[in-house]
């Protein structure tokens, strides 16, 4: 069970975008990427905007009578997997989350509840080597690439510096 009240996207290690109902998440630390669709994408967007995972569960399960327990358990498991993959991290306060303007996300959750399908975290590692080679994850605070500094070989004979 998740202990903290709020969660947030593990930025800057995780970048994400939702396109046509599918959330694409890229973990720049591991090189894995993830796909969430249907209810999973809507839950992700809601948590990314509000941090309030408990409200996400409440909204998506509120009008589902006999299926409520199944939905709550499925969504808790889904969120726990996002935390386990280090895509979401816990926070202690709601600083940085908007207080207004989340009605669109609340409505999307309520709509997802009508045709609820158990959310799944689809994980892909087939491009891991390429993503970890890409210097996109080696940027400074302003977002510009930061070149790796070569190890110091000054003062070593040429034979030793090539090892």
N, C-alpha and C positions, 0 to 999 in steps of 0.2 A: 504494500500500500504506500502511496505517495504521502509524505509527511508534510511538506510545505504547502502553503496556500497558493502560491504563485509559481509559474514556470515561465521561462523565456527561451527564445531561440539562442543557441550557443554561438553567438556572434563574437568575433569575426571568423571563427572556425567553420561555421555553417552558413552557406548562402542558399537562398531559396526563391522560387518564383512559382506562382500558380497560373497555369495557362489552360484555358478551356476545361476547367474542372479537375485538372491534375496538378498536384503539387510536386515539383521536382526539387529535391534537396541535395546539396553537394557538401560532403564533409571534406574540407580541405586538409585536415590532419591525416585522415586515413586513406583518402582517395576513393572512398566508396561513394556511390550516389544512390538515391532512394526515390521511389515513386509512391505517391499516395493518391488514390482516386476516390470518388464517391464521398461517403461520409468522412473518410480519413482526411481528404483534402480540406473539407469544410472545418473539421475539428482543428487541424493544423492552423488554418488561417485564423480561426477564432482565438486560439491560444497565443499565436504570434502577435495578434493585435491587443489582446486584453490580459494575457497571462493567467486568466481565471479558468483553470481546468475543471474545477468543481461546477462552475456555472455551465460550462460546455456539456458536461454530463447531464446536468439537470435539464437543460433546454432540449437536448436530443432524446431524452427518455421520458419527458413529462406526459406525453399523450399516448403512451404505448401500453397502457394497462398491464395485461398479462405478460408482455414481453419486457417489461421494465427491468427486471432483475438481470435478464440475459443481456440487454443492451448496456446496462451499467457495468457489468462484468467485462463485456467485450471492449468497451471504451477504456476502462481502467487498464486492461491488459495492453491495449494499443498504446496508450500514453506511457505506460511503464517501459514498453519496448523502445519508444522514442527517447526516453531518458537513458535506458541501458546503452543505446547506440550513441549517446552523448550529443544528440541532436537538440534536445531540450535540457535545460539545467534549472535548478531551483533558485528562487530569489526570495529575500525576506521582506521586501517592500514593493509597493506598486509604482514607485518612481519610474518615469519613462513610459508608462502606459497611458493612453488617452482616456480621459474620463467621459468624453462624449464622442459621438460619431460611430458607435459600434453596432447600431441598430441593424445595419445591412448584414453584419456577420451573425447577429442573433437570428434574424429572419432566415438566413441560409441554413443555420443549424436546425431550426424548426422544420424547414422544408426537407432537409436530409432525413429527418426522423420519419417522414411519411413512407419513404421507400428504403428503410434502413437495411443496409447490408453490413456485415461485420467488417470493420476497417482492417486493412492489412498493410504492413510495412514491407514493400518490395525493395529488397537490397540487391545492389549490383556491384560487383568488384572487377568486372571485365576490363575496365579502363583505368584501374587503380595505378598501374605503372606509369601510364601517360599523364594522369592527373597529378601524380606526385612529382613528376619531372617538370611540369609546367610551373614557371615561376610566379604564377598568379597568387600563390599563397605566401610568397616572399615579398610583401609590400610593406612600405612604411605607413605611418599613421595617416598620411594624406592619400594613400592609395596608389602611390607610384612604386614601380618595381625597385627592389633593393638588391643590388648585386651581392652575391656571396663573396666574401673576402677570402682569397687564397691563403692557405697556411703559410706561415713565415718559413722561408727556406734560406734566408739571408745568412751568410757566414758558413753554410754547409758546403762541403765539396759537391761538385755537380753530380757525382755518382749517388750520393746519399739523398740529394733533393729529389731524385726521380722515383724513389721507392714509394 
